[in-house]
Structure formats: structure tokens, C-alpha cells
Amino acid sequence: MTNPDNMKPVEATDVESAAEKTSEPTPASGTSTITQRWKREDLIKKASPITRGICLLFSLIAFLIMVSNKHGYGRNFNDYEEYRYVLAISIISTLYTAWQTFAHFSKREIFDRRTSILVDFSGDQIVAYLLISAASSAIPLTNIFREGQDNIFTDSAASAISMAIFAFIALALSALFSGYKLSTHSFI
Amino acid sequence: MTNPDNMKPVEATDVESAAEKTSEPTPASGTSTITQRWKREDLIKKASPITRGICLLFSLIAFLIMVSNKHGYGRNFNDYEEYRYVLAISIISTLYTAWQTFAHFSKREIFDRRTSILVDFSGDQIVAYLLISAASSAIPLTNIFREGQDNIFTDSAASAISMAIFAFIALALSALFSGYKLSTHSFI
């Protein structure tokens, strides 16, 4: 046990320098963390409309490719329920993201702040579930066709499915951003 | 235009009664809205672990039914990639919800408050996407089998898929509750 008597007496200057080191963060580092947060929040705020715009684009392409996928007997998307399912969901996804994009640019607040973020959040999730469900149900059928032969019908189906998957990824990201936006709004 | 002179002069008592009606909400109604909110928040807080517990149950049943779905040549789940996909995802879902339920009851805080809600929120969503994707990919194949004949193999496959869909619904609800929980925590 060190003998407290022969310890060096604590000088006033030591105390002050220790205080300075710990108590006030230098003004520069304080503001930089706040600006960093603002930048991050600003980025997140822009991310949702951008990802929904990307989803709108991919769902529209998926719709156009699938609806034009008619190449004679046995090569008509209408003959297979999985492809009809992909077409139906790409229409729903196109309408949903078009409405969201319109509401974003027209700055029209249909609900109050919190409800509109909750509607965004659940809407993104539900449509994302539908997109992944439609794409997943059509993949096995397309694999079977492509084992047999590769033609314009199977290639169009495959590309429409890939567009649906890209639309799903964009909307799933948008759902995560909506979740983050929920966490930065204090609604208590 | 009504002539302001012959309008009834506003009495002091009218002003007071009007003020009483609007300004202070009766104390009873103030506290009841707060208790209502606490009750709702308490319900939401309990909802997530309950829905994950339900999902654990359904994914475990889906796993058990599918893994035991071997009934001779051509009636073995292992011969079909869609059924292997359902089996793999039900294992992942069982492990994820088991970990979440364990973490909930052992009160072990692996992350800080906000990160743990964000991990819950994204984890629920990703596993829910996998569940709906696996179930959707196996449905068309099972429909084709059941057009031909109904036997223990197709019935087992159909019940495993239904369990996977129930597990998905439970986890999708849990993801919505996690989103709501995010919105009631001010993390600014």
C-alpha cells in the first residue's frame, strides 16, 4: 500500500488541465457530430423517394416485358399462373410507387406526419412481400423451361423476373429507410 | 350585413363559460388518454416477443413435417429443390426466432437500446422475406402434384408450406410492431 504522505502533493494546475481535457468537448468536434447527423438524416430523407423511384422503373419494365411475352402456342405468358402472378404484382407495384412518387413531388400531405410515415413503412413492406413472392413462384417454372430449351419466351420471362427482383430489393431498402426515419422522429 | 348595434351585448358570464368549455380538458380525460397510450405501448411491447414465439412454433413444425416427408421413390422431399428451399428457410427461421426468444427471456442486452430495436426490425423483415419466398416457390409444384393425385407426400408438403406461411404472417406482424416501437422511442 503506497504511503499517502510521500505521494507528490496534487498541484492546482494538474487539476485544471485534467478538467479541461475531460469536461468541454472542443467546439469544433461538437458541431461536427451534429452536422454529421444532419447530413445522415438528410441522406436518409432523400433515400426513400429515390429507392421508390427505382422500384417504379423496374416494376414498369417487368410489366412491359411480361405483358408482351406472347410468342405463339405454348409460349404465351397467359397460359401459366406463375407468370400471370408476376404480371399482376408488377402492376400493383407500379401503381403503388407511382402514387408515392406523385405524393412526394406534389408535397401533398394526405395524413398527419406520423401516420404518413407509418403508411409508407407498412405499404413498402407489403408490396415488397408481394414482389418477392411473385418472383419466387415463377423461378422454378422458368428453370424447368430453360432446361429444355432457350428461346425468346423463356428469356423474356427470366428478364421480367429479374426486374421484379430488382424492384423488390429497392422497395425492401425503402422499407428499412422508412423504419430508420420512424426511429428519428419522436412521436411520444 | 347584420347591424352590429342591435346585436346582443356580450356578457362577461358568456365569455367565462366559453373559456371553461374550451381551455382546460377535464383532468379525468387528460389522464385517461395517457393511460390509454401506456396500455397501447405495453401491448405493443409484449406483441413482438409473442409473435416471434408463434413464428418459432410454426417454423419448427414446418421443419419437422418437411424433414420427415420421405415416402419412397419419387416421394422424397430431397428430390425437389423447392422443398429443400422450404426446409432450409424453416431451419433459419427456427434458429433466428429461438435466438430472439432466448435473448428476450434472458434479458441479455447485446447491443444498446436503439441498435437492438433496429437489429430486431431488420432481422424480422429479412427472415419474413425468406419465408414468403420459400413458400411461394413451393406452391406451384405442389399444385401440379395434387392435380395428379393426393397422397401422404403431397399432403405433408402442403401442410409444411402452410406452416411456413403462418410463420411468415407472425414474423411480418412482428416487423410491423418493431417499426411501431421504433416510432415511439425518441433517439434524436
Interface residues (C-beta under 8 A of the other chain):
Chain A: E81 E82 R114 I117 L118 F121 S122 Q125 A128 Y129 I132 S133 A134 A135 S136 S137 I139 P140 L141 A172 A175 L176 S178 G179 Y180 L182 S183 T184 H185 S186 F187 I188
Chain B: E81 E82 R114 I117 L118 F121 S122 Q125 A128 Y129 I132 S133 A134 A135 S136 S137 I139 P140 L141 A172 A175 L176 S178 G179 Y180 L182 S183 T184 H185 S186 F187 I188
